[in-house]
């Protein structure tokens, strides 16, 4: 019998924009999207709440987040490292 394979966890790089909550940081990720008709690239941003157990990451830090199990209603990522 083969061991079950765990799915690869998504890793996303972003910038911390808020650290006012306890054990949580808001990380903003910027993507480049291509317009379907005009074929021009434009920036879009998305904000994620990420778990920060020790409160060591602050506003302006560039961080790497990893997807994990749901920790709360909106928190699905854990901050792994500073870039």
RARAPE-V876713 format. One record per residue. N is the residue number from 1. OMEGA is omega in radians with two decimals (999 if undefined). Layout:
# RARAPE-V876713
n=N omega=OMEGA
n=N omega=OMEGA
This chain:
# RARAPE-V876713
n=1 omega=-3.11
n=2 omega=3.04
n=3 omega=-3.12
n=4 omega=3.14
n=5 omega=3.08
n=6 omega=-3.13
n=7 omega=3.11
n=8 omega=3.13
n=9 omega=3.11
n=10 omega=3.03
n=11 omega=-3.07
n=12 omega=3.10
n=13 omega=3.14
n=14 omega=-3.11
n=15 omega=3.11
n=16 omega=3.13
n=17 omega=3.08
n=18 omega=3.09
n=19 omega=-3.04
n=20 omega=3.13
n=21 omega=3.09
n=22 omega=3.09
n=23 omega=3.13
n=24 omega=3.05
n=25 omega=3.07
n=26 omega=-3.08
n=27 omega=-3.14
n=28 omega=-3.12
n=29 omega=-3.14
n=30 omega=3.12
n=31 omega=2.97
n=32 omega=3.11
n=33 omega=3.13
n=34 omega=3.14
n=35 omega=-3.05
n=36 omega=-3.10
n=37 omega=-3.02
n=38 omega=3.07
n=39 omega=3.11
n=40 omega=3.13
n=41 omega=3.07
n=42 omega=-3.09
n=43 omega=2.97
n=44 omega=3.13
n=45 omega=3.11
n=46 omega=-3.12
n=47 omega=3.10
n=48 omega=2.99
n=49 omega=-3.09
n=50 omega=-3.11
n=51 omega=3.13
n=52 omega=-2.98
n=53 omega=-3.04
n=54 omega=-3.12
n=55 omega=-3.06
n=56 omega=-3.13
n=57 omega=-3.06
n=58 omega=-3.10
n=59 omega=3.12
n=60 omega=3.13
n=61 omega=3.05
n=62 omega=-3.01
n=63 omega=3.03
n=64 omega=3.11
n=65 omega=3.09
n=66 omega=3.14
n=67 omega=3.14
n=68 omega=3.12
n=69 omega=3.11
n=70 omega=3.12
n=71 omega=3.06
n=72 omega=-3.12
n=73 omega=-3.07
n=74 omega=-3.03
n=75 omega=-3.11
n=76 omega=-3.08
n=77 omega=3.08
n=78 omega=3.10
n=79 omega=-3.06
n=80 omega=-3.05
n=81 omega=3.04
n=82 omega=-3.14
n=83 omega=999
